[in-house]
Amino acid sequence: MAVVDVIKSCLDSIAQISEHVEGAILYLDSGCTESFQFAGAFPVLLKLGVRAICSLENMCSLDSVVNWNSNSDPALKIVVMTSRLLSDAHRYILRCLSTHKGVHQCTVFTSISELAQSAYPDSPLGPDAFHEYEILLLQDYEEIVKKNQKKASHPEVSNFQESLTFEDEGWSRLTSSEEDVSHSEATSSGKYFFGDSHTEYLGKKLVVSVHHFPMILCPFSPKVFVLPSEGSVSEAYLSAKHEDSLSPGLPPISTGVPPDGDDVPPGALLTAHFLYHLAAKMDLKTEIFSLGDLSKTVGKIMTDMSSLYDVGRRKRSAGLLLIDRTLDLLTPCCHGDSLVDCMFSSLPRRERTTSNSSMKGSKTQLKLVPSSLQRAPLDVQIPLGKILQEEKSDTNDSQLAERIEAFLGGWDACNSSPETVDLVNLCNKVHDGKSFLSEIQLLNGSFVSTETFRGTPYMEAILDRRTKDGALLVKKWLQETLRRQNITVNVKIRPGFATKSELQPMIRALAKSQSSLIRNKGIIQLGAAVLVALDELHSTRWNAFASAEKILSATAGDTSQSLGAQIGDLIHKSTMLGSDGDKKTEHLQGLLSFKDALLLMTVGYILAGENFPTSGSGGPFSWKEEHFLKEAIVDAILKNAPVVKLKFLDGLTEELEANLNRKKSEDTIEASSDLLEFDDDQWGKWGDEEEDDDKSDKKQAYSDMQLKLELLDRVDNLFKSLHKLSTVKRNVSLREGTFSSESNFTGDSDSNKSLIYKLLTRVLGKYDVPGLEYHSTTVGRLFKSGFGRFGLGQTKPSLADQNIIMVFVVGGINAAEVREVQEALSESGRPDVELILGGTTFLTPDDMLTLLMGDSSYM
């Protein structure tokens, strides 16, 4: 029987639309680009005959002349693939059509189903969403063409953006920054668009078609996937602001009352539709189980979508387990022993292509919802250029940089008049500090899940590896690749270890020639990513976090006083960084910053909530212990004002920085005055001068007291949020039930395992799981309500009886959980089970800090 493979399903879906993309200019939005990069879909698209693959958000008139195939005829087709709602992508699609000349056919593929497009809150589209959008797009396009015809006959009217107006409130308008880009593109392409043949647009009517393409996901391996960071599904909020909410990017705290009706957040709706169509595309008939309030809502929506037609089709049976991320916030907050987690936390990410603040669609019209939920891009930027740079090759690198920059400047010359394009000046720019070579980030690598070593996918092999084991495996791959290429490297190899001094010479040797660099790009990129993760600056910080978390976990088994003292000690130590922030000296590289201390305090409160009963203050600590922590936080903020950029301090940051700068200047003046000795000091000050100084001191003391009171009020709000975190696991029946005494089925060593591990261990062992809800399908409900009276009732299926189990965490996953899922599966003795793990996004500890205390929090 065929093995379930998420990557293969994604590539097969692309092959099924070959007739649409052949000979077309393909525009991908940032979410689709991210998805296809991980899936390795770009070679497949080019084999299918795509003329060019371009960015939807950053489209340019030059896209029409790029052609990867030999056909030189002008493009007549445009295909747009988007991971967003049609209302959000509309302005970009319209800009594509208005820029290209002679396009007769426009095909739009969206990952959001037709039903979800219409059901989304405040959506401008009705039940027949795709057909309605085809009509609206044609109307807007023809309106632009007619206006441009008038402007062609009246050259004095030159404001192109007047044509991009939409009477419907549902369509987003271009922001000011995008208006400038679009205006320059329109004027630069004027000879193509506003020429004598502008009547051609009305002579040959544009044909528009919209289709659903659900397989927009980011597969890390054939069995692990997350959703694109800039897609509508991952950016839709999972909880509105109320007393049980922590962040729009996380499900609400489970209270036993799942949201229903108008209270269902858009994120739950879009997630349910995505999972339903994903299962259908993979020919899976799912039995749905859920744990957590929002997961129950997602499961209910999916069962309501099922029909008798689905039952009659030949599909493989599979179990779908939905879990709320808020049931286990500790695992993604901690720095576990995972190479992939360490790499994602150490490597810089691609900048976001779009800003949600410019989206004026339905998303921002909802009440009690932040204007933006920005997920961190999954596309890491592996600094290959920096790693491959030789110490003694400054001359060659400079010549290469000059040639590349001159070429890029000449290519972009259409945006300026010919007389201003001077290649000599472009070459001279290389020596300037602001060379745009740094902006385009030459030689940056990325992860591609289909890159393999002798048939073994790199990402799949290291995804569940610990840091040391994963680094050793990459070292072994580098050695075998060098051996196969007959390349010798003069480096001392230590068995059982993988160090930067060993890996870097091997990577440079493989990349010495262009042919070798292209042929071995997969292992070179992966080796470079491991180098960054093993760098002393990143590894020391990661290990410091891990050690602090172990101390907190051990102290949590003692008393609340001990745990509170440990948290306070971490906060005090974080102030040793001073106000220099990221400017760490060598002896302070392993020291954690104040922000890091706040993340550790979050971990401490979650641990305290599991181990200690609630005190009178409403939190896990006594009033005295918490007062001590508040004072420590206030002192740390006053000493670290310039580097503390958190949401609960919004509006107060400038005053804190001014206060800190004033105190520094006063200390400097006082220190310098102590060095000066004057003979007339013995006379002191006259009465009036002393009185003025007293008034100034009193005024300053009053101002300082006001600032501190305001800061204390903000810190009180911070601790209210921490109280919520401490109640999360106490509200879960799973923790209060048999899982609290794990000696029944696991050892004490499993006490620090993730919730997914414990849940799967229990499910595969065929134990009952308190709070796990089964969602009966249409036929199941029919048997239960109708035929059940005749003794034909349907027995409740068990998740353990399924040979295919898909676990989806609403809110996100991390790589440590991937490893623990594999451990649970291997320990169960069920080699026949195929297990797929998915999540809303890929979470790092820094992402969790942003969700709980940063811009994406409800604090």
C-alpha positions in Angstrom: 0.0 0.0 0.0 1.2 3.5 -0.8 3.1 5.4 1.9 1.6 8.8 2.9 4.0 11.5 1.7 3.1 15.2 2.1 5.8 16.3 -0.3 4.8 13.9 -3.1 1.1 14.9 -2.7 2.1 18.6 -3.1 4.2 17.9 -6.2 1.5 15.7 -7.7 -1.0 18.5 -7.3 1.2 20.8 -9.2 1.5 18.3 -12.0 -2.3 18.2 -12.2 -2.4 21.8 -13.2 0.2 21.5 -16.0 -2.2 22.6 -18.8 -2.8 25.9 -16.9 0.8 26.8 -16.2 2.4 25.7 -19.5 3.6 28.8 -21.4 2.4 31.2 -18.7 4.1 33.7 -16.5 3.6 32.3 -13.0 3.2 34.8 -10.1 3.6 33.4 -6.6 2.8 35.3 -3.5 5.2 35.1 -0.5 3.2 32.2 1.1 3.3 30.1 -2.1 7.0 30.9 -2.7 7.8 29.7 0.8 5.8 26.5 0.3 7.2 25.7 -3.1 10.8 26.3 -1.8 10.5 23.7 0.9 8.7 21.3 -1.4 11.3 21.7 -4.1 8.6 22.6 -6.6 10.5 25.1 -8.8 12.2 22.5 -11.0 8.9 20.8 -11.5 7.2 24.0 -12.5 9.9 24.8 -15.1 9.6 21.2 -16.5 5.9 21.8 -17.0 6.7 24.7 -19.3 6.4 27.8 -17.1 7.9 30.8 -18.9 9.0 32.6 -15.7 8.3 32.4 -12.0 7.9 35.9 -10.4 7.0 37.5 -7.1 3.4 38.7 -6.9 4.0 41.4 -4.3 7.2 42.6 -6.0 6.1 42.4 -9.6 7.8 44.4 -12.3 7.3 45.1 -16.0 10.5 43.3 -16.8 8.9 40.0 -15.7 7.4 39.8 -19.2 10.9 39.5 -20.9 12.2 36.8 -18.5 11.8 33.5 -20.3 13.3 30.2 -19.1 12.1 28.4 -22.2 13.2 28.7 -25.8 9.8 30.1 -26.9 10.3 33.8 -27.7 6.6 34.6 -28.4 5.0 37.1 -26.1 3.2 35.6 -23.1 -0.5 35.4 -23.5 -1.2 33.7 -20.1 -0.7 34.8 -16.5 -1.2 32.4 -13.7 -1.4 33.7 -10.1 -1.1 31.4 -7.1 -1.9 32.9 -3.7 -2.1 31.6 -0.2 -4.3 34.6 0.8 -7.9 35.5 0.6 -8.9 36.8 -2.9 -9.9 40.1 -1.3 -6.3 40.5 0.1 -4.6 39.4 -3.1 -6.9 41.5 -5.4 -4.7 44.6 -5.7 -1.6 42.6 -6.6 -3.5 40.6 -9.2 -5.0 43.7 -10.8 -1.5 45.3 -10.9 -0.2 42.3 -12.8 -2.9 42.5 -15.4 -2.6 46.3 -15.8 1.2 46.0 -16.3 1.4 43.2 -18.9 0.5 43.8 -22.5 -1.5 41.3 -24.6 -2.5 38.9 -21.9 -5.7 37.1 -22.9 -6.0 34.6 -20.0 -5.6 35.0 -16.3 -5.9 31.9 -14.0 -6.0 32.4 -10.3 -5.3 29.5 -7.9 -6.0 30.2 -4.2 -5.3 27.9 -1.2 -8.5 29.2 0.5 -11.6 27.2 -0.6 -14.7 28.8 -2.1 -16.8 28.1 1.0 -14.1 29.5 3.3 -13.8 32.7 1.1 -17.5 33.4 1.6 -17.7 32.3 5.2 -14.8 34.5 6.3 -16.1 37.4 8.6 -17.0 40.5 6.6 -16.0 38.9 3.3 -17.2 40.8 0.3 -17.8 37.5 -1.6 -20.9 35.4 -1.4 -21.6 31.6 -1.7 -20.5 31.5 -5.3 -17.2 33.3 -4.4 -15.0 32.2 -7.3 -17.5 33.2 -10.0 -18.2 36.5 -8.2 -14.6 37.3 -8.1 -14.1 36.5 -11.8 -16.7 39.1 -12.6 -15.4 41.7 -10.2 -11.8 41.3 -11.4 -12.9 41.8 -15.0 -14.9 44.8 -14.1 -12.0 46.5 -12.3 -9.6 45.6 -15.1 -11.8 47.0 -17.9 -12.4 50.1 -15.8 -8.6 50.7 -15.6 -8.2 50.1 -19.4 -10.9 52.6 -20.2 -9.3 55.2 -17.9 -5.9 54.6 -19.4 -7.4 55.2 -22.9 -8.6 58.6 -21.7 -5.3 59.4 -20.2 -3.5 58.4 -23.4 -5.5 61.0 -25.2 -5.0 63.5 -22.4 -1.3 63.3 -21.4 -1.6 66.0 -18.9 -3.5 63.6 -16.6 -0.7 61.4 -15.4 -1.7 60.0 -12.0 -1.9 56.3 -12.6 -3.0 55.5 -9.1 -6.4 57.2 -9.6 -7.4 54.2 -11.6 -6.7 51.8 -8.8 -9.7 52.7 -6.7 -12.3 50.2 -5.6 -15.8 51.2 -4.6 -16.3 48.0 -2.7 -15.1 48.3 0.9 -14.0 44.7 0.8 -11.0 45.3 -1.5 -7.8 46.5 0.0 -6.2 49.6 -1.5 -2.6 50.2 -2.1 -0.6 51.9 0.6 1.5 54.9 0.1 4.7 52.9 -0.2 3.2 50.6 -2.7 1.7 53.5 -4.7 5.2 54.7 -5.3 6.4 51.3 -6.5 3.4 50.8 -8.7 3.7 54.3 -10.1 7.3 53.8 -11.1 6.5 50.4 -12.6 3.7 51.9 -14.6 5.8 54.8 -16.0 8.7 52.5 -16.8 6.5 50.2 -18.7 4.7 53.0 -20.5 6.0 52.1 -23.9 4.5 48.7 -23.4 1.2 49.5 -21.8 0.2 53.0 -23.0 1.3 52.6 -26.6 -0.7 52.7 -29.8 -2.1 49.2 -29.2 -4.0 50.0 -26.0 -7.3 49.3 -27.9 -6.2 45.6 -28.0 -7.3 45.1 -24.5 -10.9 45.7 -25.3 -10.7 44.0 -28.7 -9.8 40.7 -27.2 -11.7 40.1 -24.0 -9.7 38.9 -21.0 -10.7 35.4 -19.8 -10.5 35.0 -16.0 -10.8 31.7 -14.1 -10.4 31.0 -10.4 -9.6 27.6 -8.9 -8.9 26.0 -5.5 -5.4 24.7 -4.9 -5.3 23.4 -1.3 -1.7 22.0 -1.3 0.0 25.2 -0.1 2.0 24.0 2.9 5.7 23.9 4.0 6.9 20.3 4.3 10.0 19.8 6.4 9.9 16.1 5.5 7.4 13.7 4.0 5.8 13.4 7.4 6.1 16.9 9.0 4.6 20.2 7.7 3.5 23.6 8.8 1.6 26.4 7.0 3.2 29.3 5.2 4.1 32.2 7.5 2.4 34.9 5.2 -0.7 32.9 4.3 -4.2 33.8 5.4 -4.6 30.5 7.4 -1.5 31.1 9.6 -2.1 34.8 10.0 -5.8 34.6 10.8 -6.3 35.1 14.5 -7.1 32.1 16.7 -8.7 34.0 19.6 -10.3 37.3 20.1 -9.4 39.5 23.1 -11.1 38.3 26.2 -10.2 37.1 29.7 -9.1 33.6 28.5 -7.0 34.8 25.6 -3.2 35.1 25.6 -2.4 36.1 22.0 -4.2 36.2 18.6 -1.7 33.6 17.4 -2.6 31.1 20.1 -5.9 29.3 20.9 -7.7 30.6 24.1 -7.2 28.9 27.4 -9.5 25.8 27.5 -12.4 26.3 29.9 -14.6 23.4 28.6 -16.8 25.8 26.5 -15.7 25.7 22.8 -16.4 28.9 20.8 -19.4 28.5 18.6 -21.5 30.6 16.1 -20.3 34.1 15.7 -17.6 33.6 18.3 -15.6 31.2 16.1 -12.3 32.9 15.2 -11.4 33.1 11.5 -8.3 31.0 12.2 -10.4 28.0 13.3 -12.6 28.3 10.2 -9.7 28.5 7.8 -7.8 25.7 9.6 -10.8 23.4 9.4 -11.2 24.0 5.7 -7.5 23.5 5.0 -7.3 20.2 6.9 -10.5 18.9 5.3 -9.3 19.6 1.7 -5.8 18.3 2.6 -7.2 15.0 3.7 -9.4 14.8 0.5 -6.4 15.6 -1.7 -4.4 12.8 0.0 -7.4 10.4 -0.4 -7.8 10.0 3.3 -11.1 9.4 5.2 -10.5 10.9 8.6 -11.9 10.0 12.0 -11.5 13.2 13.9 -10.5 13.5 17.6 -9.8 16.7 19.4 -8.3 17.9 22.7 -8.8 21.6 23.7 -11.7 24.0 23.1 -10.6 25.5 19.8 -9.6 22.1 18.4 -13.1 20.9 19.2 -14.5 23.8 17.2 -12.2 22.9 14.3 -13.3 19.3 14.5 -17.0 20.2 14.6 -16.6 22.4 11.4 -14.8 19.6 9.6 -17.5 17.0 10.5 -20.2 19.5 9.4 -18.5 19.6 6.0 -18.5 15.9 5.5 -21.2 14.3 3.4 -22.5 10.9 2.3 -20.6 11.4 -0.9 -17.3 11.3 1.0 -18.2 8.0 2.6 -18.8 6.1 -0.6 -15.5 6.9 -2.2 -12.5 4.6 -1.9 -10.2 6.3 0.6 -7.8 5.1 3.2 -9.0 5.4 6.7 -6.9 7.8 8.9 -7.2 9.3 12.4 -6.9 13.1 12.8 -5.9 14.3 16.2 -6.3 18.0 16.8 -4.5 19.6 19.8 -4.6 23.2 21.2 -1.1 24.7 21.6 -2.2 26.4 24.8 -2.4 23.0 26.5 1.4 22.8 26.4 3.1 26.2 26.3 6.1 25.0 28.1 7.6 22.9 25.3 7.9 25.7 22.7 9.2 28.1 25.3 12.1 25.9 26.3 15.4 25.4 24.5 15.4 21.7 24.0 18.2 19.6 22.6 17.4 19.9 18.9 19.7 20.8 16.0 16.9 22.2 13.9 15.4 24.3 16.7 18.9 25.7 17.3 19.4 26.5 13.6 16.1 28.3 13.2 16.8 30.3 16.4 20.3 31.3 15.2 19.8 32.0 11.5 18.4 35.3 10.3 15.0 35.2 8.5 13.9 36.6 5.3 12.1 40.0 5.7 8.4 39.9 5.3 7.2 40.7 1.8 4.0 42.4 2.9 2.9 44.3 6.0 -0.4 43.5 7.6 -0.7 47.1 8.7 -1.4 48.0 5.1 -4.2 45.4 4.8 -7.5 47.2 5.0 -9.6 44.3 4.3 -12.1 42.5 6.6 -9.3 41.5 9.0 -9.0 44.9 10.6 -12.7 45.6 10.8 -13.3 43.0 13.5 -13.6 44.2 17.1 -11.1 43.4 19.8 -8.6 42.0 17.2 -5.1 43.5 16.6 -4.5 45.0 13.2 -1.8 42.5 12.5 -0.6 39.0 13.4 2.8 38.6 11.9 4.4 35.2 11.9 8.1 34.9 11.6 9.0 33.8 8.0 10.1 30.2 7.7 12.7 31.1 5.0 16.0 31.3 6.8 18.9 33.1 5.3 22.0 30.9 5.5 25.0 33.3 5.1 26.9 31.3 2.5 28.8 34.3 1.2 30.3 35.1 4.6 31.2 31.5 5.4 32.8 30.8 1.9 34.8 34.0 1.9 38.5 33.2 2.0 40.8 35.4 4.2 43.2 36.2 1.3 40.8 36.7 -1.5 39.8 40.3 -1.1 41.0 41.3 -4.6 39.0 38.5 -6.3 35.9 39.1 -4.2 36.1 42.8 -5.0 36.3 42.1 -8.8 33.4 39.7 -8.6 31.4 42.2 -6.6 32.1 44.9 -9.1 31.0 42.7 -12.1 27.8 41.6 -10.4 26.8 45.0 -9.2 27.5 46.6 -12.6 25.4 43.9 -14.2 22.5 44.4 -11.8 22.7 48.2 -12.2 22.5 47.8 -16.0 19.6 45.5 -15.7 17.7 48.0 -13.5 18.6 50.8 -15.8 15.0 51.0 -17.2 14.0 52.7 -14.0 16.1 55.7 -14.8 17.1 57.7 -17.9 20.1 56.2 -19.9 22.3 59.2 -19.3 22.2 58.6 -15.5 23.4 55.0 -15.8 27.1 55.0 -15.4 28.7 51.6 -14.8 31.9 53.2 -13.6 29.9 54.8 -10.8 28.2 51.5 -10.1 31.6 49.8 -9.7 32.7 52.6 -7.3 29.7 51.9 -5.2 31.2 48.6 -4.1 33.6 50.4 -1.9 30.9 52.4 -0.2 29.4 51.4 3.0 25.9 51.2 1.5 26.5 49.0 -1.5 23.2 47.4 -2.5 25.0 44.1 -2.8 24.4 43.8 0.9 20.7 44.6 0.4 20.1 41.8 -2.1 22.1 39.4 0.1 24.1 37.5 -2.5 24.9 33.8 -1.8 22.2 33.3 0.9 21.1 29.7 1.2 17.7 28.2 2.3 16.4 24.9 3.4 14.9 22.6 0.7 13.2 19.4 1.9 13.8 17.5 -1.3 17.6 17.9 -1.3 19.0 14.4 -0.6 22.2 12.5 0.1 22.1 9.1 -1.8 18.3 9.1 -1.6 18.1 10.3 2.1 16.5 13.8 2.4 18.7 16.0 4.5 15.9 17.8 6.4 14.1 14.5 7.2 17.3 12.9 8.6 18.2 15.8 10.9 14.7 16.9 11.9 14.5 14.6 14.9 18.2 14.7 15.8 19.7 16.2 18.9 22.3 18.9 18.4 25.4 16.7 18.8 24.0 13.8 16.8 22.8 16.0 14.0 26.1 17.9 13.7 28.0 14.6 13.5 25.7 13.3 10.8 26.2 16.5 8.7 30.0 16.1 9.3 29.8 12.5 8.0 27.9 13.6 4.9 30.5 16.3 4.2 33.3 13.7 4.5 31.6 11.2 2.2 30.9 13.9 -0.3 34.5 15.0 -0.3 35.6 11.4 -0.7 33.3 10.9 -3.7 34.6 14.1 -5.3 38.3 13.1 -4.7 38.9 16.3 -2.8 41.4 16.3 0.0 41.2 18.7 3.0 44.1 19.3 5.4 42.1 19.3 8.6 42.4 17.3 11.8 39.3 15.2 12.3 38.2 14.3 15.9 35.9 11.3 16.0 32.7 11.8 18.1 32.8 15.6 17.7 31.7 18.2 15.1 33.3 21.6 15.5 33.4 24.8 13.5 37.2 24.4 12.8 36.4 21.0 11.2 33.3 21.8 9.2 34.3 25.2 7.7 37.4 23.9 5.7 35.3 21.0 4.3 32.5 23.4 3.2 35.0 25.7 1.6 36.7 22.9 -0.2 33.4 21.7 -1.7 32.4 25.2 -2.8 35.8 26.0 -4.4 34.6 25.5 -7.9 31.3 26.6 -9.4 30.4 23.2 -10.7 31.0 21.6 -7.3 29.1 24.4 -5.5 26.0 23.8 -7.7 26.3 20.0 -7.6 26.6 19.9 -3.8 24.6 22.9 -2.8 22.3 20.9 -0.5 25.0 19.7 1.8 26.9 23.0 1.6 23.8 25.0 2.7 23.1 22.5 5.5 26.7 22.5 6.7 26.7 26.3 6.7 23.6 26.4 8.8 25.1 24.0 11.3 28.2 26.3 11.4 26.0 29.2 12.4 24.2 27.2 15.1 27.6 26.0 16.5 29.0 29.5 16.6 30.1 30.4 20.1 27.8 33.4 20.3 24.6 31.4 19.5 25.5 28.1 21.2 26.6 29.7 24.4 23.3 31.6 24.7 21.3 28.5 23.8 23.2 26.4 26.5 22.8 29.2 29.1 19.0 29.0 28.4 18.9 25.2 28.7 20.8 25.3 32.0 18.6 27.9 33.5 15.5 26.0 32.4 16.8 22.8 34.0 17.5 24.7 37.3 13.9 26.1 37.2 12.5 22.7 36.5 14.4 21.1 39.4 13.5 24.0 41.8 9.9 23.7 40.9 9.8 20.4 42.6 10.9 22.0 45.9 9.0 25.1 47.2 7.5 28.2 45.7 10.0 30.3 47.7 12.9 28.6 46.1 11.5 28.9 42.6 10.7 32.6 43.2 14.2 33.2 44.4 15.7 31.6 41.3 13.5 33.7 39.0 14.5 36.8 40.8 18.2 35.9 40.6 17.9 35.4 36.8 16.4 38.9 36.5 19.1 40.5 38.6 21.8 38.8 36.6 20.3 40.0 33.4 21.0 43.6 34.4 24.7 42.9 34.2 24.5 43.5 30.5 23.8 47.1 31.3 22.3 49.4 28.7 24.6 48.2 25.9 22.1 45.6 24.9 23.4 43.6 22.0 26.9 45.0 22.3 28.1 42.1 24.4 31.8 41.8 25.3 33.5 38.5 25.1 33.1 37.7 28.8 29.4 38.5 28.7 28.5 36.4 25.6 26.9 33.6 27.7 24.9 36.1 29.8 21.2 36.3 29.2 19.6 39.6 28.6 16.6 41.1 30.3 14.3 39.9 27.6 15.7 36.4 28.0 15.0 36.7 31.7 11.4 37.5 31.0 11.1 34.4 28.8 12.6 32.3 31.7 10.1 33.9 34.1 7.4 32.8 31.8 8.8 29.2 32.0 8.9 29.6 35.8 5.3 30.7 36.1 4.1 27.8 33.9 6.1 25.3 36.1 4.8 27.0 39.3 1.2 26.6 38.0 1.8 22.9 37.6 3.5 22.3 41.0 2.0 24.8 43.5 -1.6 25.7 44.5 -2.9 29.2 43.8 -2.2 31.6 46.6 -4.3 34.5 47.8 -2.8 36.9 45.3 -4.4 34.8 42.4 -1.0 33.5 41.2 1.1 30.5 42.2 3.4 32.6 44.5 2.6 34.4 47.8 2.1 38.1 47.9 5.5 38.6 49.4 7.3 36.5 46.8 5.5 38.2 43.9 6.2 41.6 45.3 9.9 40.7 45.4 9.7 39.7 41.7 7.9 42.9 40.7 10.5 45.1 42.4 13.2 43.1 40.5 11.4 43.7 37.2 11.0 47.4 37.8 14.7 47.8 38.7 15.8 45.8 35.7 13.6 48.0 33.4 15.0 51.2 34.8 18.5 49.9 34.2 17.8 48.5 30.7 15.4 51.0 29.3 16.9 51.4 25.8 16.8 47.6 25.1 13.4 46.7 26.5 10.9 46.9 23.6 7.9 45.0 24.9 4.2 45.6 24.4 3.4 46.2 28.1 5.8 49.2 28.0 4.2 50.9 24.9 4.0 54.7 25.4 6.5 54.6 28.3 9.7 53.7 26.5 10.8 57.2 25.7 10.3 58.5 29.3 12.3 55.5 30.6 15.1 56.2 28.2 15.2 59.9 29.0 15.2 59.0 32.7 18.1 56.6 32.3 20.1 59.1 30.2 19.5 61.9 32.8 20.8 59.7 35.6 23.9 58.7 33.5 24.7 62.4 32.9 24.2 63.2 36.5 26.5 60.5 37.6 29.1 61.7 35.1 28.8 65.3 36.3 29.0 64.2 39.9 32.1 62.0 39.2 33.9 64.9 37.4 33.0 67.4 40.1 34.5 65.2 42.8 37.9 65.5 41.0 37.8 69.3 41.1 38.9 71.0 44.3 38.3 74.7 44.8 39.5 76.8 47.6 36.1 78.5 47.9 34.3 75.2 48.5 34.5 75.9 52.1 32.1 78.8 51.8 29.4 76.5 50.5 26.3 78.0 48.7 24.3 81.1 49.5 20.8 80.7 50.7 19.0 81.5 47.4 21.1 79.0 45.5 20.5 76.3 48.0 16.7 76.9 48.0 16.6 76.7 44.2 18.5 73.4 44.2 16.1 72.0 46.8 13.1 72.9 44.7 14.7 71.3 41.6 15.5 68.2 43.6 12.0 67.9 44.9 10.5 68.4 41.4 12.8 65.7 40.0 12.0 63.3 42.9 8.3 63.8 42.2 8.8 63.1 38.5 10.8 60.0 39.3 8.1 58.8 41.7 5.4 59.4 39.0 7.4 57.4 36.5 7.9 54.5 38.9 4.2 54.4 39.8 3.3 54.2 36.1 5.9 51.5 35.6 4.5 49.6 38.6 1.1 49.7 37.0 2.4 48.3 33.7 4.3 45.6 35.6 1.0 44.7 37.5 -0.6 44.1 34.1 2.4 41.9 33.1 1.9 39.7 36.2 -1.8 39.4 35.4 -0.8 37.8 32.1 1.6 35.5 34.0 -1.2 34.4 36.3 -3.1 33.3 33.2 -0.1 31.2 32.1 0.1 29.6 35.5 -3.5 28.4 35.2 -3.2 26.8 31.7 -2.3 23.3 32.6 -4.4 23.2 35.8 -7.4 23.7 33.6 -6.7 20.6 31.5 -8.4 17.4 32.7 -5.5 15.5 31.1 -3.1 16.9 33.6 -5.5 16.4 36.5 -6.2 12.8 35.6 -4.1 9.8 35.0 -1.3 11.8 33.4 -0.4 13.4 36.7 0.8 10.0 38.0 2.8 8.9 35.0 4.3 5.9 36.8 1.3 4.0 35.7 2.6 3.7 32.2 5.9 5.6 31.8 9.0 6.2 33.9 10.0 9.3 35.9 12.4 10.3 33.1 9.4 11.2 31.0 8.2 14.0 33.3 9.8 16.7 31.1 8.4 15.3 27.9 6.0 17.3 25.7 2.2 16.8 25.9 2.2 15.3 22.4 4.6 12.6 23.5 2.5 11.7 26.6 -0.7 11.8 24.6 0.5 9.6 21.8 2.1 7.2 24.3 -1.3 6.8 25.9 -3.3 6.6 22.7 -1.0 4.0 21.1 -1.0 2.0 24.3 -4.8 2.0 24.1 -5.4 3.9 27.4 -8.3 6.2 27.9 -7.5 9.9 27.5 -9.6 12.3 29.6 -11.0 15.2 27.6 -10.4 13.6 24.2 -13.5 14.1 22.1 -14.5 12.0 19.0 -16.3 13.9 16.3 -18.8 11.6 14.6 -19.2 11.8 10.8 -22.5 12.3 9.0 -23.0 8.5 8.6 -22.0 8.0 12.2 -24.6 10.4 13.4 -27.2 8.7 11.1 -26.5 5.3 12.6 -26.5 6.7 16.1 -29.8 8.6 15.8 -31.7 6.5 13.2 -30.6 2.9 12.8 -29.4 2.7 16.5 -33.0 2.0 17.6 -32.8 -1.2 15.5 -29.6 -2.4 17.1 -27.4 -1.2 14.2 -25.6 1.4 16.2 -22.0 2.3 15.3 -19.3 1.7 17.9 -17.0 4.6 18.7 -13.7 4.1 16.8 -10.4 4.2 18.5 -7.5 6.3 17.4 -5.1 3.4 18.1 -6.9 1.3 15.5 -5.8 3.6 12.7 -2.7 2.7 10.6 -2.4 6.4 9.6 -2.5 9.1 12.3 -2.2 12.8 11.5 -1.5 15.1 14.5 -2.2 18.8 14.0 -1.3 21.3 16.6 -3.5 24.4 16.3 -0.9 27.2 17.1 2.3 25.6 16.0 5.0 23.0 16.7 8.8 22.8 17.1 11.5 20.3 16.2 11.8 18.8 19.7 8.2 17.6 19.4 9.0 16.0 16.1 11.7 13.9 17.8 9.4 13.0 20.7 6.6 12.0 18.3 9.1 9.5 16.7 10.1 8.3 20.2 6.5 7.7 21.2 5.9 5.8 17.9 9.0 3.6 18.3 8.3 2.8 21.9 4.8 1.8 21.2 5.9 -1.2 19.1 3.7 -0.2 16.2 5.9 -0.1 13.1 2.7 -0.4 10.9 1.5 3.1 12.0 2.3 6.0 9.7 2.4 9.2 11.7 2.1 12.7 10.2 2.8 15.8 12.3 1.5 19.3 11.3 1.0 22.7 12.9 0.0 26.2 12.2 3.6 27.4 12.2 7.1 26.5 13.3 7.7 28.0 16.8 11.0 29.0 18.4 11.4 30.4 22.0 11.7 33.9 20.6 8.5 33.5 18.7 6.8 32.5 21.9 8.1 35.6 23.6 6.6 37.7 20.8 3.3 35.9 21.1 3.1 36.2 24.9 4.7 39.6 25.5 5.5 41.2 22.2 3.6 42.9 19.4 1.5 39.8 18.8 0.2 39.5 22.4 -3.0 40.7 24.1 -1.0 42.1 27.0 
